[in-house]
Amino acid sequence: MTGRIARTINRLLRGSDLTVPRWSLHQQMFERAVLIVQVYYVITLFMLYERSRRMAGLNLLAETLDPLWPVAWLDAVGLGPGGTMLAHLALVAGVLGILCWHMLWVRVLVSIALLQFVAVSNSFGWMGHGFHSWFWISVALWFLPAGRDAPVGATRATRMRFLIGFSAAPGLFLLFYSLSGAYKVAHAIVGLFTDDISGFAPRAMATTLAWRTFETSSEPLWAPLIIHNPLLGWPLYLGLYYVEFFAILTLFRPRLHKIWGLLMIAFHIGTFLFLEITFPEHVLINGLFLVLSPFALGLTDWRRALGALPIIGLPFRPVRVRRWSLRSETAPGSIPDHAQ
């Protein structure tokens, strides 16, 4: 009974994306994942280094700084000494991150440094969310195998352990998008039964852009196009709801990793063009962990990718997928998935 439930859940999560095991690509997947982690910590060093000067000069910002709880200790030690400590923490953690990222205590130290930086950045009476995901990605990387031998990947078992731990990072990031999408969908459904404009309404995007432009006195590059032609924004809004709501599902469908990464990058480009809001850190994360996803290596059949799309991919799915996938695993001379 338990096995049947597990298989049912597996089918629901994976849809038609029933790829055969690609054991011959696991070495390449492992190497790609290691490279992505290394690049992540190099970029983290850049971020911490770039902002260490501001941390060292916190005493110059005493009148406007209202420390959040992660940096409440600054009140006890003073902004001068505290800022000096933060600057050194950022530099030490950043350098150790690129040299010894395979050690758990170093990854934890990098997360602490990022948390301190995020807290300081948001201690001036406003809240910016750009670095929150970057911090939580560092926490997700705690699940990587610890120890000096972790990056070696000498055996299939160690490579699999590393890849499973690595999957926590894109999984957590995609979960954030799905939570955002679920909130938008729930709010839009409530709007159908109230006097508020529902997010499903044809003029929803135009109304949002007009309100944002008025509130911030900004002039986004493409906002007038939607404001004056509301119906152009309707499919964009509905498409955003779809992409965000089903984001977490794509973790279990590697054919969709690159597609979803590109879609989310396009979404963040759109927030700049339509709202003058930028999320450069989110673009980096989507590019590293989804567009370059190690789990998507060898999956180049776009027709099957269409079939893997949640709900709207149903018409594109091959008939009797399960029977086909089993036959492809056992039939002599069958073409492996990664060779397609």
N, C-alpha and C positions, 0 to 999 in steps of 0.2 A: 504493500500500500504506500509506504513512504517513498519507495523507488518510483512508483507511478506518478506521485505528486511531484517529485523532483524532475522527472522527465517532462511533465506538463509545464512546469514553470520554466524549464530550459527552453522548450519550444516557444513559449510566449515571449521570452526575452530575446531569443535569437531570430524568431520569425523564420524566413526562408534562408537566412544566412548560415546554412548548415555546411560550412566548409570542412573538408577532410583535414585531419591533422597534418600540418606542414613541418614535419620534424626536420627536414633538410634545411629549413630556413631559420631554425631557432638560434643558430650561431649568429646569423646576420641580425636577427631581432635583438638578441642580447647586445651585440656591439652597437646597434643603433640606440638602444635604451641607455647604455653607458654614456655614449656621446651626448645624448640629450641632457642627462643629469649633469655632466661636466659643463656643458654650455650654460645650464641653469645657474650653476654656482659661479661661473665666470661673470655672468650678467649681474648676479647678486652682489659680487664684489664691486662691480662698477657702480651699482646703485648706492651701496653703503659708503663707498669712497667719495662719491660725488656729494653726498650729504653730510659727511663727517665734519666739514668746516662749519656748517650751520649748527650742528650739535655742540661743537666746541665753543660757539658764541651764544649759547643760550642766555648767559647773563645779560646780554644786550637786549633781550626780548622779555625781560622780567615783567613789564607792565601789561603785556598782552597774553602771557602764557598762563593757562589754567590747567595744570597737569591732570591727565586722565589716570585711572587707577593703575595701569602698568608702570607709570612713571611717577606715581605719587611720592615715591621715596626721594624725589628731587627737593621736595619741601624740607626734608630733614637734613640733607647734606648741603643744600644750597645749589643754585643754578651754575655757579662758576665751577666748583669741583665736580658737580654732577654732569655738566656738559663735557668736561674733560674725560671723565670716565666713559661716557657714551661714545665719544669720538674714538677712543682707544678700543672699546669693545667692538665697534663697527669694523675697524681696520683689522684687528686680530681675527675676528670671526670670518670676515670676508676672505682673507688670505688663507686661513686654515681650510675654508670651504673648498677652495680650488685644489688644495694640496692633499687633504685628508678627508674628503667627503665620504669615503667608504666607512669611516668610523662613526658610530652612532652618536657619541658624545659631541662630536664636531657638528653634526647635522642639528642636534638640539641647540648648540651654542649659536649657530647661524639663525635659527628660529627665534631665539631670545633676542638677538641683535635686531632682527627685523621687527619683532613685536615692539621693542623700545622705539625704534625709528617711526613705526606707524603711529604709536601712541603720541609721540612728540609732535608729529605732523598734524594730528587731529586735536591738539590741546590749545587751539587758538580760537575757539568759539564756533568752529564749523567742522563738518565731517566729510572727509573725502574717502571714497571707497576703492580707489585705484589699486592700492597696495594690499588690500585685504586678501585678495585671492593669491597674490604672490606669496604672502606670509603662509597661508594655509597649504599651499603647494609644498612649502618647506616642511611643514608638519607631516604631510602625507608621505614625504620621502623618508620619514623615520621607519617606515615599514620595509625599506630595503634591508637585505641581509647585512649584519654588522660584522666587522672584523676586516683584517687586511686581505684575506683571501676572497672576499665577496666579489670584487670586480674581475677575478681571473676567469671564471666560467669554464673551468676545465672539463666539467661533466654536464650532461644534459640536465641532471637534477639541480645543480647549482644555477644553471641558466634559467631554469623554470622558476626557481625560488626568487631570483632577481626580477624576472618579468612579472611575476605575481605581485611582488612588493611594489614594483614600478607602476602597476595598473591603478594603485590607490590614488596617484596624482591626477591623471585624467578623469578618474571616476569621481573624485571629490569635486573637481572643477565642473564637470557636466551636471553633477547634482545641484550645484549652485544655480545653474541656468534653469534646470527643471523646477526648482523651487520658485524662481522668479516667474517662470512661465505659468506655474500653477496659481500663483497669486494673481497674475494678470487675467487668467481665464476665469478664476472664481469671481474677481471683481467685475469682469465683463458680464458674467451670468447674472450677478446681483443687479447690474445696471439695466438688464432687460425688464426688471420688475419694479424699477424705481424711476424717478424723474431724471436721474443722471444719464449722461450719454454713455451707452455701453461700448466697450472696446470692439464689439462686433459690428457696430454701426458703420455705414459707409463713410461718414464724416468724422469718425473718431480720430484718425491721425491728423487731419486738418485742424480739428479743434484743439488737440494737444499742442501742435506746433504754434498755433496762434496764441494760445495761453502762455506758452513758454517764451515766445518772442516778446509778448507784452510785459510779462513779469520781469524778465532780465534785461529788457531794452537791447536785446541782441539782434543781429541780422544774419542768421545762418544762410549759407550759400544757396541751398535748395529749398528752404522752407516756403518761400513764396510760390514755388511751383505747385506744391501740394495744397497750400492754403487757397489758391485760386482755382485749383482743379482737384477737389476733394476725392473724387473717385479714383484718381491715380494712387492715392495712399491706401485705399481699402485692401487690395491684395497684399501690399507690403506689410500692413498691420497684421492681417490674418496669417501671413507667412511667418512673421516673427513669433506669434503665439505658438504656431506649430513647431518651429525649430527649437524654441526654448522648452516647451512643455515635454517634448519627447527626447530631449538631449541625453538624459541618463540612459535611455534605452539603447542609444547608439554605442555605449561602452561594450555591449555584448554583441555588436554587429560590426566587426572590424572593417567590412567593406565601406561603411559609412563614416569612418573616422576622418578621412581627408575631406570628404564632402561637408561634414558638419563643421570642421575647423574652418574651411573657406567661407561657409555661410555665416559663422559667427564673426569672422574677421570683416566680412561685408556688412554685418549688422553694426559693428563698432565704427566702421568707416561712415555708415549712415548716420550714427549718432552725432558725428562731427558735421556732416553736410546738412543735416536737418535740424540739429539742436545745438550745435557748437559745444558738444560734450565729447571729450576724448578719454579713451581707456587704453593707453599704449601698452600697459602691462598685460591686459587681457589679450591684446593682439599677439604679444610675445608668447603667452601661454598656449593660445590656440595654434600658433605656428609650430611651436616645439612639440607639444604633446599630442596634437591631433593631425595637423597637416603632415608632420613627419613621423606619425605614429609607427612604432616598430611592429605593431600587430597587423598593420595593413600591408606589409610587404608581400608582394606577389599577387595581390588581389586587384587585378586590372580590368575585370569584366564589368563594364558599366551597366549592361543589361541586368545582371544579377544584383548590382548595387541598387538599381531601381526597384527590384523586387524586394529588397531588404528594407525599403522605406516603411516606417510605421503607417498602417492603415491605407494610405494612398498607394502603397506599393503592391497591394493585393492583386490588381489586374495584371501586374507584370511578373508575378511569381510563376515558376514552372509548375506543371501539374505533377502531383505525387512527388514532392520534393524529397520526402524521407526515403522512398524507394530508390530514387536516383542517387542520393548521397551514399546509401549503403552499397549500391552496385558499384559506384565509382571507387569505393574503398577496397572492394574485393575483386573486381573484374581484372583479369590479366591484360596488360597492355593498355589500361585506361590512362587517360591523360591526367596527371596530378593538377590540383587547383592552381598551384603556384606557377605552372608552366603555361597557363592559358593566356 
